[in-house]
């Protein structure tokens, strides 16, 4: 298992979009993918994935 952290000190720079894009690319190669959004102020990874929190 490999962990690839995507981090930034500023909001609105595209972290969620990068995560989803990488995840889709890895899934295209039949790799397992998991996401963990630890933004306590404005989590929005669920929006990018189109799912309810």
MODELLER restraints for C-alpha pairs under 7 A, 6 or more apart:
rsr = mdl.restraints
at = mdl.atoms
rsr.add(forms.Gaussian(group=physical.xy_distance, feature=features.Distance(at['CA:6:A'], at['CA:15:A']), mean=6.33, stdev=0.5))
rsr.add(forms.Gaussian(group=physical.xy_distance, feature=features.Distance(at['CA:6:A'], at['CA:19:A']), mean=6.99, stdev=0.5))
rsr.add(forms.Gaussian(group=physical.xy_distance, feature=features.Distance(at['CA:7:A'], at['CA:15:A']), mean=6.78, stdev=0.5))
rsr.add(forms.Gaussian(group=physical.xy_distance, feature=features.Distance(at['CA:16:A'], at['CA:45:A']), mean=5.45, stdev=0.5))
rsr.add(forms.Gaussian(group=physical.xy_distance, feature=features.Distance(at['CA:16:A'], at['CA:48:A']), mean=6.81, stdev=0.5))
rsr.add(forms.Gaussian(group=physical.xy_distance, feature=features.Distance(at['CA:17:A'], at['CA:48:A']), mean=6.85, stdev=0.5))
rsr.add(forms.Gaussian(group=physical.xy_distance, feature=features.Distance(at['CA:23:A'], at['CA:33:A']), mean=6.00, stdev=0.5))
rsr.add(forms.Gaussian(group=physical.xy_distance, feature=features.Distance(at['CA:27:A'], at['CA:33:A']), mean=6.79, stdev=0.5))
rsr.add(forms.Gaussian(group=physical.xy_distance, feature=features.Distance(at['CA:37:A'], at['CA:43:A']), mean=6.39, stdev=0.5))
rsr.add(forms.Gaussian(group=physical.xy_distance, feature=features.Distance(at['CA:37:A'], at['CA:45:A']), mean=6.31, stdev=0.5))
rsr.add(forms.Gaussian(group=physical.xy_distance, feature=features.Distance(at['CA:46:A'], at['CA:52:A']), mean=6.34, stdev=0.5))
rsr.add(forms.Gaussian(group=physical.xy_distance, feature=features.Distance(at['CA:46:A'], at['CA:53:A']), mean=6.05, stdev=0.5))
